[in-house]
């Protein structure tokens, strides 16, 4: 008898690493029903996909401001009627794992990161809120209710039968905050590995990601305004921060808004190096860089330490400051990089490896 599967994702607003993993899971189980809190994503790979949403989608003010509805997502996901499914797969860095599980069901949660605004990076989140004039109110609200939110999140984690972490860094968080063991399955690279990467690189660095505070594009702007070197920064989020940083940037800093997949591949392939200034639990964009043979300059914290092998496929900078980044770039430019070797080393992140490991967990 074929088991019926439901896939539950936190939200679909813009495309990032979590959404790349979600697509891999959806392709692995095309007959599964997919649920999320709100769905406003504009990405060709999601076109035509049938995705069910919660009642939050019907509230105009919250539907377009998913970051304000964290505590409501707890109730929205708890309210989903999933009784007809045998296997529940949550793709979660927030509340998707809060779904109810019945005795006959198995809940497998792919954890992209521990919920940042509840646990290890609570103070950082407080200082980097993105609610504009609502920031002071949101800070008070979160401080007053954080113990309750943590209780809900911890209880939801206890209801997970199998946690899958995207990195050892995430595994440590699952153990520390949820007191649960987990399996490790790294995400796959969402683009093909270059068998013959470009050897003659152009005179620019590259960075890409959502323009939100924790991605630390502000550090890149400060660093490259200071050093005068060329950098292309690509993003798909038109935020207030994006507009502020673009205005602040000197001419050597070129912003590319919502570039095509082909353009992104070209930026990766021809860059002399890839900048990764944030603390991430993993970092799919970093392995995308490696797939094109492009070495990385990364902040030595979080999941980057599992991706970057110093002096082999990149170098680290020690502190989250523009001075430390520029010291890292200076060190980077003294090295000669083997682009083909870097690309070959990324083969362990090929999609077939993710699929094989993930399928084994689900089907066993």
C-alpha positions in Angstrom: 0.0 0.0 0.0 1.4 3.4 -1.0 1.8 5.8 1.9 0.3 9.2 1.6 2.7 12.1 2.1 2.2 15.8 3.1 5.0 18.3 2.8 4.7 21.4 5.1 6.9 24.5 4.5 7.1 27.6 6.7 6.2 30.2 4.0 6.7 30.9 0.3 7.6 34.5 -0.1 10.9 34.7 -1.8 13.4 32.1 -3.1 16.3 31.0 -0.9 18.1 27.9 0.3 15.1 26.5 2.1 13.0 26.8 -1.0 15.7 25.0 -3.0 15.5 22.1 -0.6 11.7 22.1 -0.7 11.8 21.8 -4.5 14.1 18.8 -4.2 11.7 17.1 -1.8 8.7 18.0 -4.0 10.4 16.5 -7.0 11.2 13.4 -5.0 7.5 13.0 -4.0 5.5 14.6 -6.8 2.2 13.1 -5.6 2.6 14.6 -2.1 0.3 17.5 -1.1 2.2 20.7 -0.1 1.1 23.1 2.6 2.5 26.5 3.7 1.3 29.5 5.7 1.3 32.0 2.9 2.3 31.7 -0.8 3.4 34.8 -2.8 6.5 33.4 -4.4 7.4 34.4 -7.9 9.8 31.8 -9.2 9.6 29.8 -12.4 10.1 26.4 -10.6 7.0 27.0 -8.5 4.8 28.0 -11.4 1.8 25.6 -11.7 2.5 23.9 -8.4 -0.6 23.3 -6.3 0.2 24.6 -2.9 -2.4 24.9 -0.1 -2.2 27.8 2.4 -3.5 28.5 5.9 -6.0 31.1 7.0 -3.2 33.7 7.4 -3.2 34.0 3.6 -6.7 35.5 3.8 -5.7 38.3 6.1 -4.4 41.1 3.8 -2.3 42.9 6.4 -0.5 39.7 7.5 -0.4 37.9 4.2 2.2 40.2 2.9 4.0 40.7 6.2 4.8 37.1 7.2 7.4 38.2 9.7 4.8 39.7 11.8 2.8 36.5 12.1 5.2 34.2 13.8 2.9 33.5 16.8 -0.1 33.1 14.5 1.7 30.5 12.4 1.8 28.3 15.5 -2.0 28.2 15.5 -2.3 28.1 11.7 -0.1 25.0 11.4 -1.7 23.4 14.4 -5.0 23.9 12.7 -4.2 22.0 9.5 -6.2 18.9 9.0 -3.6 16.3 8.1 -5.3 13.2 9.4 -5.4 11.5 6.0 -1.6 11.4 5.6 0.8 8.7 6.7 4.0 10.6 6.5 4.4 14.3 7.4 7.5 16.0 6.1 8.1 19.5 7.5 10.7 21.7 5.8 11.3 24.1 8.6 13.3 26.9 10.2 10.3 28.2 12.0 6.7 27.0 12.8 6.0 24.4 10.0 7.1 21.7 12.5 4.3 22.8 14.9 1.8 20.6 13.0 -0.3 18.1 14.9 0.8 14.5 14.6 -1.7 11.6 15.1 -0.6 8.1 16.4 -0.6 6.5 13.0 1.6 9.2 11.5 5.4 9.7 11.2 6.7 13.2 11.3 10.1 13.8 9.7 11.4 17.4 10.0 14.2 18.7 7.7 15.6 21.5 9.9 17.2 24.4 7.9 18.1 26.1 11.2 16.9 26.4 14.8 14.2 29.1 14.9 16.5 32.1 15.1 14.1 34.5 16.8 13.3 32.0 19.6 16.7 30.6 20.5 20.4 31.0 20.0 20.2 34.3 18.1 17.4 36.0 19.9 19.4 39.1 20.9 20.8 39.5 17.4 17.3 39.2 16.0 16.1 41.9 18.4 18.7 44.3 17.1 18.0 43.5 13.4 14.2 43.6 13.2 12.7 44.6 9.9 9.3 46.0 10.9 10.0 49.7 10.4 8.0 51.9 12.8 6.6 48.7 14.4 10.1 47.7 15.7 9.7 49.1 19.2 6.3 47.4 19.6 7.6 44.1 18.2 10.5 44.1 20.6 8.3 44.6 23.6 5.9 42.0 22.4 8.6 39.4 21.7 10.3 39.9 25.1 7.0 39.5 26.9 6.0 36.3 25.2 9.3 34.7 24.3 9.1 32.1 27.1 5.7 31.0 25.7 6.9 30.9 22.1 9.9 28.8 23.2 7.6 26.4 25.1 5.5 25.9 21.9 8.6 25.4 19.8 10.2 22.9 22.2 7.0 20.9 22.5 6.6 20.8 18.7 10.2 19.5 18.4 9.3 16.7 20.8 6.6 15.6 18.5 9.0 15.1 15.6 10.0 11.4 15.1 13.1 12.1 13.0 15.0 15.3 12.7 17.2 15.8 9.6 19.8 18.6 9.9 21.4 20.4 7.0 24.7 20.7 8.8 26.6 19.7 11.9 26.1 23.3 13.2 22.3 22.8 13.0 22.7 19.3 14.6 24.3 21.0 17.6 21.4 23.4 17.8 18.8 20.7 17.7 20.6 18.8 20.5 21.1 22.0 22.6 17.7 23.5 22.4 15.4 20.6 21.5 17.3 17.8 23.3 16.9 15.7 20.2 19.3 13.7 18.1 19.3 14.2 14.3 20.5 12.8 11.0 22.7 14.8 8.7 21.8 15.3 5.1 23.4 18.4 3.4 21.4 20.2 0.8 22.2 19.8 -2.9 23.6 22.3 -5.3 20.8 23.8 -7.4 23.0 24.2 -10.5 25.3 21.7 -12.4 28.9 21.4 -11.4 31.3 22.9 -14.0 33.5 20.2 -15.4 35.7 22.8 -17.0 35.4 26.0 -14.9 36.4 29.4 -16.3 40.2 29.8 -15.8 40.5 33.5 -16.6 38.4 35.3 -14.1 37.0 38.8 -14.5 38.0 41.6 -12.1 35.1 41.4 -9.7 33.9 39.6 -6.6 30.3 38.3 -6.2 27.8 38.0 -3.4 24.1 36.9 -3.5 21.2 36.5 -1.1 18.1 38.1 0.3 18.8 41.6 1.4 17.9 41.2 5.1 20.0 42.3 8.1 21.5 39.0 9.1 23.0 38.4 5.6 25.4 41.3 6.5 25.5 43.0 3.1 26.1 46.2 5.1 29.5 44.9 5.9 30.3 44.2 2.3 29.2 47.8 1.3 31.5 49.2 4.0 34.4 47.0 3.0 34.2 47.6 -0.7 33.5 51.4 -0.3 36.8 51.3 1.6 38.9 49.1 -0.7 37.5 50.3 -4.0 37.5 46.8 -5.5 34.6 45.7 -7.8 31.8 43.6 -6.5 28.4 42.5 -7.8 25.7 41.9 -5.2 22.6 40.1 -6.4 19.3 40.0 -4.5 15.7 39.2 -5.1 14.2 41.2 -2.2 13.3 44.9 -2.6 13.6 45.8 1.1 14.2 49.2 2.8 17.6 47.9 3.6 18.3 47.1 -0.1 17.4 50.7 -1.0 19.5 52.1 1.8 22.6 50.1 0.9 22.3 50.7 -2.8 22.2 54.5 -2.1 25.2 54.2 0.1 27.3 52.2 -2.4 30.1 53.7 -4.4 30.3 53.0 -8.2 32.5 50.0 -7.7 29.6 48.2 -6.0 27.0 47.0 -8.6 23.6 45.8 -7.4 21.7 43.3 -9.6 18.0 43.0 -8.6 16.2 39.7 -9.4 18.7 38.4 -12.0 17.8 35.4 -14.1 19.2 31.9 -13.3 21.5 32.2 -16.4 22.8 35.6 -15.2 23.5 34.3 -11.7 25.4 31.3 -13.1 27.5 33.7 -15.2 28.2 35.9 -12.1 29.3 32.9 -10.1 31.4 31.4 -13.0 33.4 34.5 -13.8 34.0 36.0 -10.4 37.5 36.0 -8.9 35.9 35.1 -5.5 32.6 34.7 -3.6 31.9 36.7 -0.5 30.0 35.0 2.4 29.9 37.5 5.3 27.1 36.1 7.4 26.7 33.4 10.0 24.6 30.7 8.4 23.6 27.3 9.5 24.7 26.0 6.1 24.8 28.2 3.1 23.6 26.8 -0.3 24.9 29.9 -2.1 28.4 29.0 -0.9 28.3 25.5 -2.5 26.9 27.1 -5.6 30.1 29.1 -5.8 32.2 26.0 -5.4 30.3 24.2 -8.1 31.6 26.9 -10.6 35.1 26.5 -9.2 34.9 29.9 -7.5 36.8 30.2 -4.2 35.1 31.7 -1.1 35.9 34.4 1.4 33.8 33.5 4.4 33.1 34.6 7.9 34.5 31.9 10.2 31.4 31.1 12.1 28.5 28.7 11.6 28.1 26.3 8.7 30.7 27.9 6.5 33.3 26.0 8.5 31.9 22.8 7.1 32.0 24.1 3.5 35.3 26.0 3.3 38.6 24.2 3.6 41.0 27.0 4.2 43.6 27.6 1.4 42.0 24.8 -0.6 38.6 26.2 -1.7 38.6 29.5 0.2 39.8 31.5 3.2 38.2 32.8 6.3 38.0 36.2 8.0 37.7 36.1 11.8 35.5 39.1 12.7 32.2 40.6 11.4 33.9 43.9 10.5 34.8 45.6 7.2 38.5 45.6 8.4 38.5 41.9 8.9 36.8 41.3 5.5 39.4 43.5 3.8 42.2 41.6 5.6 40.7 38.4 4.2 40.5 39.8 0.7 44.2 40.8 0.9 45.1 37.3 2.0 42.8 35.8 -0.7 44.5 37.7 -3.5 48.0 36.4 -2.6 46.9 32.9 -3.4 46.7 31.1 -6.7 43.5 29.0 -6.9 42.9 25.7 -8.6 39.4 26.3 -10.0 39.0 22.8 -11.4 39.9 21.2 -8.1 37.4 23.4 -6.3 34.6 22.4 -8.6 35.5 18.7 -8.4 35.4 19.0 -4.6 31.7 20.1 -4.7 30.6 16.8 -6.2 29.6 15.5 -2.7 26.8 18.1 -2.8 25.3 16.8 -6.1 21.5 16.3 -6.1 21.7 12.5 -6.4 23.4 12.2 -3.0 20.7 14.3 -1.3 17.9 12.3 -3.0 19.5 8.9 -2.1 19.9 9.8 1.5 16.6 11.5 1.9 14.7 8.7 0.2 16.4 6.1 2.5 15.1 8.0 5.6 11.6 8.3 4.3 11.2 4.8 3.0 12.8 3.0 6.0 
